[in-house]
């Protein structure tokens, strides 16, 4: 069967899309100290790079509700990968061209943020629209590729820097750009179906007027917050709170977190026909609460690290599971629904780590206190699942 007729190739392109998103989100943070040393950029400006990335992705999530259906899924996917590639190329080129290296980095971050935000919006509905029977399994497997991408970006970049030297980081940026470039071409060839017929999707006003939509937004926000509250602070928590070395903290913290999160998603994809998704999500929410408690209150560092890792296992199904529940409960939600859910999830990804940092700052930088406050998010996720159970028969 030719590529243009085989939806397996569509799935492969979408998997690669999430690897691209993992690259743009995880490669640049590895270079923050290098930017500081090479260009003399202060930490306050480096923090601005993170903020700009977040704000641009949120704006893209919001804007996508208006333009994706007009230009089509294929054009949106191609555009996303072009912007991601330009951003990664820009990281290696623009700082030496612009009068200010920081301005070059800022423009590059804005470009790849557009690509990353659009990938997040468009890839899930493309997979949902594929003529497959196990929709929830496909969605869970799709999102696992972000986890594997995150792990490989960190490991392969670290190996490259060890072999070629950190001073050759620009070459690594250009090498990573080859993936979105190749996937741009791939997306021009694979078959792409629409989630709903043109003009048949629910409007934003219709979505806003329904109870289940807001319940799913709550679930998405809590999923993002539960995941990123631990993921973003795991390395610092392991080093400062658990008193382990940075190398061990990075491997047993964020790296193992991503591995177990990916395993959780692959596990559900494998056994989805034998597992009821709402129950699996509820069990994951309970495990998430337990993992935070273990990380915060563990009497020995090993148990604390186990809590960080188990959190990755627990949050794995939250984000893709919510997408699947919403797609089943609201088949006419369309692109607008997926874009708004991405917006809610990104808000959670920002709110969670921010709460951890703020609360920790109020208690003399003790990260255990901030992570204890973040238990609010998996608890709220469980409340959202209870509300869904009570309202899932309501028509949206």
Secondary structure, DSSP 8 states (H G I E B T S, - for coil): --GGG-HHHHHHHHHHHHHHHHHHHHTGGGGHHHHHHHH---HHHHHHHHHHHHHHHHHHHHHHHHHHHHH-HHHHHHHHHHHHHHHHHHHHHHHHHSSSHHHHHHHHHHHHHHHHHHHHHHHHHHHHHSS-S-HHHHHHHHHHHHHHHHHHHHHHHHHHHHHH-GGGHHHHHHHHHHHHHHHHHHHTTS----SS-TT-S--HHHHHT-HHHHHHHHHHHHHHHHHHHHHTTHHHIIIIIS---HHHHHIIIIIHHHHHHHHHHHHHHHHGGGS-HHHHHHHHHHHHHHHHHHHHH-SSHHHHHHHHHHHHHHHHHHHHHHHHHHHHH-TT-HHHHHHHHHHHHHHHHHHHHHHHHHHHHHTTT-HHHHHHHTHHHHHHHHHHHHHHHHHTTS--
